[in-house]
Amino acid sequence: MIIVTDFRQAFSNLRAQKTRTLLTALGIVFGVGSVIGMLAIGAGAREESLRFIEQLGVRNVLIDSRPTMSTEELQQRRKSSLGLNDRDVRILRANIEALDAVSPRKTLHPSTVLPKPAGALPELYGVAPGYHLIHSLKLAEGVFFDDADNAASAPVCVLGETAKVGIFGYGPALGKFVKINDNWLEVAGVLREQIVSGSQNLGASMQDLNNIVFVPLNTFQYRFWDRSYSLRDDLDGVELRLKAEADSIETAKIVTAVLNSTHHGVQDFSVTIPAALLAQQKHAQTIFTYVMVAIAAISLLVGGIGIMNIVLATVMERTKEIGIRRGVGAKRRDIVRQFLTESVLISVSGGALGIAFGYFLAWLIARTAGWSTIVTTGSVVIAFGVSVAVGVIFGIYPAVKASHINPIEALRYE
């Protein structure tokens, strides 16, 4: 009953000063909303980046060729290394026991594509039939080309989702033909939309898989030619999928050692380990989240100072009321409870409004900036819990100060 009475009286006192209460609560509203919004951005970015890295395959090891920028650099390299080539693939197959699947990769930026795409021209990838298994690519229609297509250098292709829409629109593309440079290719399959990473510094394998035309590797080698090959290795990359029990980081060290031996120490290749990227990304995202929450928590600190300031002002205004209550028998703890209840009510109401503002902020960021945001239950509980704690912590000092007012002096206060 005492608690109910205290809340009723506190609510009545706050309602009598609506404008001042609202302005005081705004600090908590913005603080809670900012914390939820920042955590939503961090959770969305973490989820998207982790899904993209997992799409690369945590059991994969990705090897990329480092192209030369001049003929002189190429000649210098060729004195010791032939670059990434089919011989490296055969050596890796023979020496890496943990290999489950291998796919060499060659790439080409075509000069013409017919029908002409609505957007940017897609990239052309020549890969082995097992490439889609290595990267867990799902098909929306049709099938991925097989070993027979590769052996026959068949003029078939599989389109990424963006490439398909750009060339054929939103209708079915299976069985239709697309001309890339001087070769007509029959569409055997269309991939589902793949996750795209905003990072551009993780190797050629991290390119947008949605705007790519995949063809069998032999088809690529016998039907297409790129003048820039004079400055490039025979292969642009090699995708390795390891057995389930293999340690990808340790296997990558062996792969690097084998290639260093065959390339005679020339650093004309790079090795990417998605599993290591996954761990690194999780660590970086955790640090990012902590920093963003710390910045947003400053708003809660400001809101708490505002609560303490307004409750102190209220104590001065209600000095005579405090004296009367003390005169009719109220104890110091009753006065503490009265003002502490008011500060907690401000923080709780501000926290509730802040949750709604946080959801709105996360939606607004996702809508305007195009970022992925995820509001988690944990972020809401943390933000609201901190707002209540702020009300209690910053309300204690004014409440204690009010309880120590001399009742006789308070009764004479004008």
Secondary structure, DSSP 4 states (H G I P E B T S, - for coil): -HHHHHHHHHHHHHHHTHHHHHHHHHHHHHHHHHHHHHHHHHHHHHHHHHHHHHHH-TTEEEEEE---SSHHHHHHHHTT---S-HHHHHHHHHH-TTEEEEEEEEEE--S-EESPPSSSPPEEEEE-TTHHHHTTPPEEEE----HHHHHTT-SEEEE-HHHHHHHHTTS--TT-EEEETTEEEEEEEEEPPPP--S---S-GGGS-GGGEEEEEHHHHHHH---GGGGGS-S-SEEEEEE-TTS-HHHHHHHHHHHHHHHTTT---EEEE-HHHHHHHHHHHHHHHHHHHHHHHHHHHHHHHHHHHHHHHHHHHHTHHHHHHHHHTT--HHHHHHHHHHHHHHHHHHHHHHHHHHHHHHHHHHHHHH-------HHHHHHHHHHHHHHHHHHHHHHHHHHHTS-HHHHHT--
